[in-house]
C-alpha cells in the first residue's frame, strides 16, 4: 500500500503530552511512512518520532520529554468526508 504524502513545513511544533502549553519547535530533516526525523534548532540534538500506522500521530521522546505530532494531509488531498459518490 502506498502511503499518502504528508504536507510538512520546514519547521513544526511538537506537543509535549505532559506540558501541552510548552511545545518544542523543530526542523524536519526526513519524513518516511512511519518515521519522522527532526533537528532541534541551534543544538546538536536530532531524534526520531515513530507511528504504528498511517492514521496514528508520530510519537517520540528526548531529554525526558514525550512528544506527539499529528500531521495534516495536503490541501490537495480530498478528505473522506468530502468524497461523494453518485448512485444511479
N, CA, C and O atoms as CSV, one atom per row, in Angstrom:
chain,resi,resn,atom,element,x,y,z
A,1,UNK,N,N,0.841,-1.176,0.000
A,1,UNK,CA,C,0.000,0.000,0.000
A,1,UNK,C,C,0.884,1.236,0.000
A,1,UNK,O,O,1.862,1.298,0.744
A,2,UNK,N,N,0.557,2.197,-0.807
A,2,UNK,CA,C,1.321,3.430,-0.891
A,2,UNK,C,C,0.791,4.401,0.143
A,2,UNK,O,O,-0.414,4.637,0.230
A,3,UNK,N,N,1.702,4.964,0.928
A,3,UNK,CA,C,1.317,5.926,1.946
A,3,UNK,C,C,0.960,7.258,1.316
A,3,UNK,O,O,1.578,7.667,0.334
A,4,UNK,N,N,-0.040,7.943,1.877
A,4,UNK,CA,C,-0.335,9.281,1.380
A,4,UNK,C,C,0.810,10.203,1.789
A,4,UNK,O,O,1.428,10.012,2.836
A,5,UNK,N,N,1.081,11.181,0.974
A,5,UNK,CA,C,2.161,12.124,1.252
A,5,UNK,C,C,1.719,13.079,2.345
A,5,UNK,O,O,0.544,13.436,2.430
A,6,UNK,N,N,2.653,13.488,3.173
A,6,UNK,CA,C,2.368,14.393,4.271
A,6,UNK,C,C,2.896,15.766,3.924
A,6,UNK,O,O,4.052,15.915,3.526
A,7,UNK,N,N,2.058,16.760,4.072
A,7,UNK,CA,C,2.492,18.132,3.844
A,7,UNK,C,C,3.252,18.588,5.076
A,7,UNK,O,O,2.697,18.617,6.175
A,8,UNK,N,N,4.501,18.941,4.904
A,8,UNK,CA,C,5.335,19.350,6.024
A,8,UNK,C,C,5.960,20.706,5.755
A,8,UNK,O,O,6.415,20.985,4.646
A,9,UNK,N,N,5.977,21.523,6.757
A,9,UNK,CA,C,6.732,22.762,6.723
A,9,UNK,C,C,8.148,22.410,7.138
A,9,UNK,O,O,8.387,21.320,7.658
A,10,UNK,N,N,9.081,23.309,6.918
A,10,UNK,CA,C,10.443,23.014,7.334
A,10,UNK,C,C,10.555,23.030,8.861
A,10,UNK,O,O,11.400,22.333,9.423
A,11,UNK,N,N,9.715,23.813,9.531
A,11,UNK,CA,C,9.657,23.816,10.995
A,11,UNK,C,C,8.247,23.457,11.436
A,11,UNK,O,O,7.256,23.916,10.869
A,12,UNK,N,N,8.190,22.624,12.463
A,12,UNK,CA,C,6.906,22.208,13.031
A,12,UNK,C,C,6.992,22.299,14.541
A,12,UNK,O,O,8.085,22.404,15.097
A,13,UNK,N,N,5.855,22.260,15.208
A,13,UNK,CA,C,5.826,22.247,16.667
A,13,UNK,C,C,5.361,20.886,17.142
A,13,UNK,O,O,4.331,20.375,16.702
A,14,UNK,N,N,6.141,20.302,18.053
A,14,UNK,CA,C,5.776,19.034,18.673
A,14,UNK,C,C,5.095,19.343,19.991
A,14,UNK,O,O,5.505,20.259,20.704
A,15,UNK,N,N,4.062,18.589,20.321
A,15,UNK,CA,C,3.319,18.796,21.553
A,15,UNK,C,C,3.853,17.852,22.627
A,15,UNK,O,O,3.941,16.643,22.412
A,16,UNK,N,N,4.209,18.412,23.785
A,16,UNK,CA,C,4.634,17.629,24.938
A,16,UNK,C,C,3.372,17.135,25.632
A,16,UNK,O,O,2.533,17.944,26.027
A,17,UNK,N,N,3.222,15.826,25.788
A,17,UNK,CA,C,1.987,15.287,26.353
A,17,UNK,C,C,1.787,15.697,27.810
A,17,UNK,O,O,0.649,15.786,28.270
A,18,UNK,N,N,2.869,15.946,28.539
A,18,UNK,CA,C,2.762,16.363,29.931
A,18,UNK,C,C,2.646,17.877,30.075
A,18,UNK,O,O,2.108,18.368,31.067
A,19,UNK,N,N,3.147,18.616,29.089
A,19,UNK,CA,C,3.120,20.087,29.133
A,19,UNK,C,C,2.677,20.616,27.767
A,19,UNK,O,O,3.497,21.159,27.026
A,20,UNK,N,N,1.396,20.467,27.422
A,20,UNK,CA,C,0.939,20.863,26.088
A,20,UNK,C,C,1.107,22.351,25.791
A,20,UNK,O,O,1.114,22.745,24.625
A,21,UNK,N,N,1.240,23.179,26.819
A,21,UNK,CA,C,1.431,24.609,26.604
A,21,UNK,C,C,2.902,24.974,26.374
A,21,UNK,O,O,3.238,26.150,26.236
A,22,UNK,N,N,3.780,23.958,26.333
A,22,UNK,CA,C,5.207,24.171,26.084
A,22,UNK,C,C,5.675,23.325,24.896
A,22,UNK,O,O,6.431,22.371,25.078
A,23,UNK,N,N,5.227,23.670,23.670
A,23,UNK,CA,C,5.639,22.872,22.504
A,23,UNK,C,C,7.122,23.056,22.198
A,23,UNK,O,O,7.746,24.027,22.626
A,24,UNK,N,N,7.663,22.114,21.456
A,24,UNK,CA,C,9.058,22.178,21.018
A,24,UNK,C,C,9.063,22.401,19.509
A,24,UNK,O,O,8.526,21.590,18.755
A,25,UNK,N,N,9.669,23.501,19.072
A,25,UNK,CA,C,9.761,23.770,17.644
A,25,UNK,C,C,11.005,23.091,17.099
A,25,UNK,O,O,12.104,23.266,17.626
A,26,UNK,N,N,10.822,22.312,16.034
A,26,UNK,CA,C,11.915,21.543,15.444
A,26,UNK,C,C,11.916,21.722,13.935
A,26,UNK,O,O,10.930,22.173,13.352
A,27,UNK,N,N,13.031,21.363,13.309
A,27,UNK,CA,C,13.135,21.365,11.854
A,27,UNK,C,C,13.003,19.935,11.357
A,27,UNK,O,O,13.609,19.017,11.910
A,28,UNK,N,N,12.215,19.755,10.318
A,28,UNK,CA,C,12.019,18.422,9.746
A,28,UNK,C,C,13.232,18.087,8.890
A,28,UNK,O,O,13.570,18.817,7.958
A,29,UNK,N,N,13.881,16.977,9.214
A,29,UNK,CA,C,15.020,16.522,8.420
A,29,UNK,C,C,14.574,15.496,7.376
A,29,UNK,O,O,15.014,15.538,6.227
A,30,UNK,N,N,13.702,14.578,7.783
A,30,UNK,CA,C,13.286,13.500,6.883
A,30,UNK,C,C,11.926,12.962,7.297
A,30,UNK,O,O,11.643,12.809,8.485
A,31,UNK,N,N,11.090,12.679,6.313
A,31,UNK,CA,C,9.773,12.102,6.563
A,31,UNK,C,C,9.668,10.792,5.806
A,31,UNK,O,O,9.902,10.739,4.598
A,32,UNK,N,N,9.317,9.739,6.522
A,32,UNK,CA,C,9.047,8.446,5.915
A,32,UNK,C,C,7.660,8.003,6.378
A,32,UNK,O,O,7.040,8.675,7.202
A,33,UNK,N,N,7.183,6.911,5.871
A,33,UNK,CA,C,5.824,6.470,6.195
A,33,UNK,C,C,5.596,6.335,7.693
A,33,UNK,O,O,4.557,6.763,8.195
A,34,UNK,N,N,6.537,5.755,8.411
A,34,UNK,CA,C,6.334,5.531,9.841
A,34,UNK,C,C,7.335,6.261,10.727
A,34,UNK,O,O,7.300,6.097,11.947
A,35,UNK,N,N,8.223,7.059,10.149
A,35,UNK,CA,C,9.251,7.746,10.926
A,35,UNK,C,C,9.388,9.195,10.499
A,35,UNK,O,O,9.353,9.514,9.310
A,36,UNK,N,N,9.544,10.059,11.477
A,36,UNK,CA,C,9.769,11.480,11.250
A,36,UNK,C,C,11.061,11.834,11.978
A,36,UNK,O,O,11.123,11.733,13.204
A,37,UNK,N,N,12.095,12.248,11.242
A,37,UNK,CA,C,13.373,12.622,11.856
A,37,UNK,C,C,13.442,14.142,11.920
A,37,UNK,O,O,13.247,14.827,10.916
A,38,UNK,N,N,13.726,14.667,13.131
A,38,UNK,CA,C,13.749,16.115,13.339
A,38,UNK,C,C,15.046,16.564,13.986
A,38,UNK,O,O,15.750,15.780,14.623
A,39,UNK,N,N,15.346,17.852,13.807
A,39,UNK,CA,C,16.514,18.502,14.408
A,39,UNK,C,C,16.011,19.625,15.301
A,39,UNK,O,O,15.078,20.339,14.934
A,40,UNK,N,N,16.622,19.788,16.469
A,40,UNK,CA,C,16.280,20.906,17.340
A,40,UNK,C,C,17.189,22.065,16.949
A,40,UNK,O,O,18.410,21.944,17.047
A,41,UNK,N,N,16.615,23.199,16.501
A,41,UNK,CA,C,17.420,24.337,16.049
A,41,UNK,C,C,18.417,24.815,17.117
A,41,UNK,O,O,18.131,24.788,18.314
A,42,UNK,N,N,19.579,25.247,16.651
A,42,UNK,CA,C,20.648,25.793,17.499
A,42,UNK,C,C,21.215,24.796,18.502
A,42,UNK,O,O,21.789,25.197,19.515
A,43,UNK,N,N,21.059,23.492,18.229
A,43,UNK,CA,C,21.629,22.444,19.078
A,43,UNK,C,C,22.187,21.355,18.163
A,43,UNK,O,O,22.113,21.461,16.939
A,44,UNK,N,N,22.743,20.315,18.768
A,44,UNK,CA,C,23.196,19.152,18.006
A,44,UNK,C,C,22.207,17.994,18.177
A,44,UNK,O,O,22.514,16.856,17.821
A,45,UNK,N,N,21.033,18.284,18.716
A,45,UNK,CA,C,20.044,17.240,19.004
A,45,UNK,C,C,19.261,16.881,17.751
A,45,UNK,O,O,18.726,17.745,17.056
A,46,UNK,N,N,19.210,15.587,17.485
A,46,UNK,CA,C,18.447,15.009,16.379
A,46,UNK,C,C,17.748,13.775,16.960
A,46,UNK,O,O,18.372,12.980,17.663
A,47,UNK,N,N,16.449,13.615,16.665
A,47,UNK,CA,C,15.758,12.422,17.146
A,47,UNK,C,C,14.620,12.053,16.208
A,47,UNK,O,O,14.254,12.815,15.313
A,48,UNK,N,N,14.071,10.870,16.435
A,48,UNK,CA,C,13.015,10.353,15.573
A,48,UNK,C,C,11.730,10.159,16.349
A,48,UNK,O,O,11.728,9.804,17.528
A,49,UNK,N,N,10.640,10.407,15.644
A,49,UNK,CA,C,9.317,10.092,16.155
A,49,UNK,C,C,8.770,9.001,15.246
A,49,UNK,O,O,9.011,9.019,14.039
A,50,UNK,N,N,8.047,8.066,15.811
A,50,UNK,CA,C,7.511,6.939,15.024
A,50,UNK,C,C,6.007,6.840,15.220
A,50,UNK,O,O,5.450,7.331,16.202
A,51,UNK,N,N,5.361,6.184,14.246
A,51,UNK,CA,C,3.934,5.918,14.384
A,51,UNK,C,C,3.644,4.503,13.921
A,51,UNK,O,O,4.247,4.021,12.962
A,52,UNK,N,N,2.716,3.834,14.606
A,52,UNK,CA,C,2.427,2.431,14.285
A,52,UNK,C,C,1.603,2.249,13.019
A,52,UNK,O,O,1.645,1.184,12.403
A,53,UNK,N,N,0.855,3.272,12.622
A,53,UNK,CA,C,0.037,3.170,11.412
A,53,UNK,C,C,-0.060,4.545,10.761
A,53,UNK,O,O,0.278,5.561,11.369
A,54,UNK,N,N,-0.524,4.560,9.524
A,54,UNK,CA,C,-0.613,5.794,8.746
A,54,UNK,C,C,-1.553,6.824,9.378
A,54,UNK,O,O,-1.352,8.027,9.210
A,55,UNK,N,N,-2.567,6.369,10.094
A,55,UNK,CA,C,-3.541,7.275,10.695
A,55,UNK,C,C,-3.177,7.718,12.116
A,55,UNK,O,O,-3.858,8.570,12.687
A,56,UNK,N,N,-2.127,7.159,12.685
A,56,UNK,CA,C,-1.725,7.493,14.054
A,56,UNK,C,C,-0.768,8.682,14.055
A,56,UNK,O,O,-0.091,8.933,13.058
A,57,UNK,N,N,-0.708,9.417,15.169
A,57,UNK,CA,C,0.266,10.509,15.261
A,57,UNK,C,C,1.670,9.952,15.442
A,57,UNK,O,O,1.842,8.820,15.894
A,58,UNK,N,N,2.675,10.752,15.088
A,58,UNK,CA,C,4.068,10.403,15.376
A,58,UNK,C,C,4.294,10.604,16.862
A,58,UNK,O,O,3.744,11.537,17.448
A,59,UNK,N,N,5.107,9.735,17.491
A,59,UNK,CA,C,5.398,9.825,18.913
A,59,UNK,C,C,6.882,9.575,19.136
A,59,UNK,O,O,7.491,8.753,18.452
A,60,UNK,N,N,7.465,10.296,20.110
A,60,UNK,CA,C,8.862,10.080,20.427
A,60,UNK,C,C,9.275,10.854,21.660
A,60,UNK,O,O,8.557,11.745,22.115
A,61,UNK,N,N,10.436,10.514,22.200
A,61,UNK,CA,C,10.916,11.141,23.421
A,61,UNK,C,C,12.352,11.622,23.244
A,61,UNK,O,O,13.143,11.049,22.494
A,62,UNK,N,N,12.655,12.702,23.968
A,62,UNK,CA,C,14.018,13.218,24.029
A,62,UNK,C,C,14.140,14.002,25.329
A,62,UNK,O,O,13.247,14.770,25.686
A,63,UNK,N,N,15.243,13.806,26.028
A,63,UNK,CA,C,15.501,14.559,27.250
A,63,UNK,C,C,14.437,14.435,28.316
A,63,UNK,O,O,14.168,15.403,29.027
A,64,UNK,N,N,13.828,13.284,28.446
A,64,UNK,CA,C,12.802,13.079,29.457
A,64,UNK,C,C,11.440,13.657,29.106
A,64,UNK,O,O,10.526,13.616,29.929
A,65,UNK,N,N,11.288,14.191,27.910
A,65,UNK,CA,C,10.005,14.724,27.457
A,65,UNK,C,C,9.455,13.822,26.361
A,65,UNK,O,O,10.208,13.306,25.535
A,66,UNK,N,N,8.133,13.636,26.356
A,66,UNK,CA,C,7.475,12.765,25.384
A,66,UNK,C,C,6.605,13.630,24.490
A,66,UNK,O,O,5.729,14.350,24.969
A,67,UNK,N,N,6.852,13.557,23.176
A,67,UNK,CA,C,6.190,14.424,22.213
A,67,UNK,C,C,5.312,13.646,21.242
A,67,UNK,O,O,5.540,12.467,20.973
A,68,UNK,N,N,4.293,14.347,20.719
A,68,UNK,CA,C,3.475,13.807,19.637
A,68,UNK,C,C,3.367,14.868,18.549
A,68,UNK,O,O,3.470,16.068,18.806
A,69,UNK,N,N,3.156,14.390,17.329
A,69,UNK,CA,C,2.909,15.277,16.198
A,69,UNK,C,C,1.916,14.600,15.293
A,69,UNK,O,O,2.143,13.480,14.835
A,70,UNK,N,N,0.811,15.274,15.033
A,70,UNK,CA,C,-0.213,14.741,14.141
A,70,UNK,C,C,-0.225,15.566,12.862
A,70,UNK,O,O,-0.725,16.691,12.860
A,71,UNK,N,N,0.319,15.023,11.769
A,71,UNK,CA,C,0.373,15.775,10.519
A,71,UNK,C,C,-1.000,15.960,9.900
A,71,UNK,O,O,-1.901,15.140,10.078
A,72,UNK,N,N,-1.137,17.051,9.174
A,72,UNK,CA,C,-2.364,17.330,8.433
A,72,UNK,C,C,-2.146,16.872,6.997
A,72,UNK,O,O,-1.057,17.069,6.456
A,73,UNK,N,N,-3.147,16.268,6.364
A,73,UNK,CA,C,-2.994,15.878,4.963
A,73,UNK,C,C,-2.873,17.118,4.082
A,73,UNK,O,O,-3.323,18.201,4.457
A,74,UNK,N,N,-2.273,16.955,2.930
A,74,UNK,CA,C,-2.138,18.058,1.980
A,74,UNK,C,C,-3.502,18.603,1.611
A,74,UNK,O,O,-4.489,17.867,1.583
A,75,UNK,N,N,-3.555,19.884,1.332
A,75,UNK,CA,C,-4.816,20.521,0.956
A,75,UNK,C,C,-5.374,19.938,-0.337
A,75,UNK,O,O,-6.586,19.951,-0.556
A,76,UNK,N,N,-4.493,19.428,-1.193
A,76,UNK,CA,C,-4.941,18.878,-2.473
A,76,UNK,C,C,-5.574,17.502,-2.342
A,76,UNK,O,O,-6.228,17.028,-3.271
A,77,UNK,N,N,-5.382,16.848,-1.184
A,77,UNK,CA,C,-5.979,15.531,-0.987
A,77,UNK,C,C,-7.416,15.673,-0.514
A,77,UNK,O,O,-7.686,16.437,0.412
A,78,UNK,N,N,-8.333,14.958,-1.126
A,78,UNK,CA,C,-9.709,15.013,-0.641
A,78,UNK,C,C,-9.823,14.265,0.679
A,78,UNK,O,O,-9.233,13.197,0.842
A,79,UNK,N,N,-10.563,14.807,1.600
A,79,UNK,CA,C,-10.767,14.094,2.854
A,79,UNK,C,C,-11.922,13.121,2.670
A,79,UNK,O,O,-12.708,13.244,1.731
A,80,UNK,N,N,-12.015,12.171,3.560
A,80,UNK,CA,C,-13.051,11.152,3.447
A,80,UNK,C,C,-14.443,11.773,3.501
A,80,UNK,O,O,-15.371,11.276,2.863
A,81,UNK,N,N,-14.591,12.861,4.263
A,81,UNK,CA,C,-15.903,13.478,4.369
A,81,UNK,C,C,-16.288,14.238,3.102
A,81,UNK,O,O,-17.474,14.481,2.880
A,82,UNK,N,N,-15.325,14.618,2.269
A,82,UNK,CA,C,-15.619,15.371,1.072
A,82,UNK,C,C,-15.837,14.491,-0.156
A,82,UNK,O,O,-16.334,14.962,-1.179
A,83,UNK,N,N,-15.467,13.224,-0.056
A,83,UNK,CA,C,-15.618,12.320,-1.186
A,83,UNK,C,C,-17.095,11.928,-1.288
A,83,UNK,O,O,-17.693,11.443,-0.326
A,84,UNK,N,N,-17.659,12.145,-2.455
A,84,UNK,CA,C,-19.061,11.808,-2.657
A,84,UNK,C,C,-19.176,10.843,-3.829
A,84,UNK,O,O,-18.445,10.934,-4.815
A,85,UNK,N,N,-20.100,9.934,-3.690
A,85,UNK,CA,C,-20.359,9.004,-4.782
A,85,UNK,C,C,-21.756,9.283,-5.305
A,85,UNK,O,O,-22.642,9.713,-4.566
A,86,UNK,N,N,-21.931,9.036,-6.558
A,86,UNK,CA,C,-23.236,9.269,-7.168
A,86,UNK,C,C,-23.790,7.933,-7.609
A,86,UNK,O,O,-23.164,7.222,-8.394
A,87,UNK,N,N,-24.946,7.594,-7.113
A,87,UNK,CA,C,-25.582,6.320,-7.481
A,87,UNK,C,C,-26.657,6.573,-8.504
A,87,UNK,O,O,-27.355,7.586,-8.466
A,88,UNK,N,N,-26.779,5.636,-9.419
A,88,UNK,CA,C,-27.822,5.747,-10.455
A,88,UNK,C,C,-28.986,4.878,-10.124
A,88,UNK,O,O,-29.960,4.839,-10.876
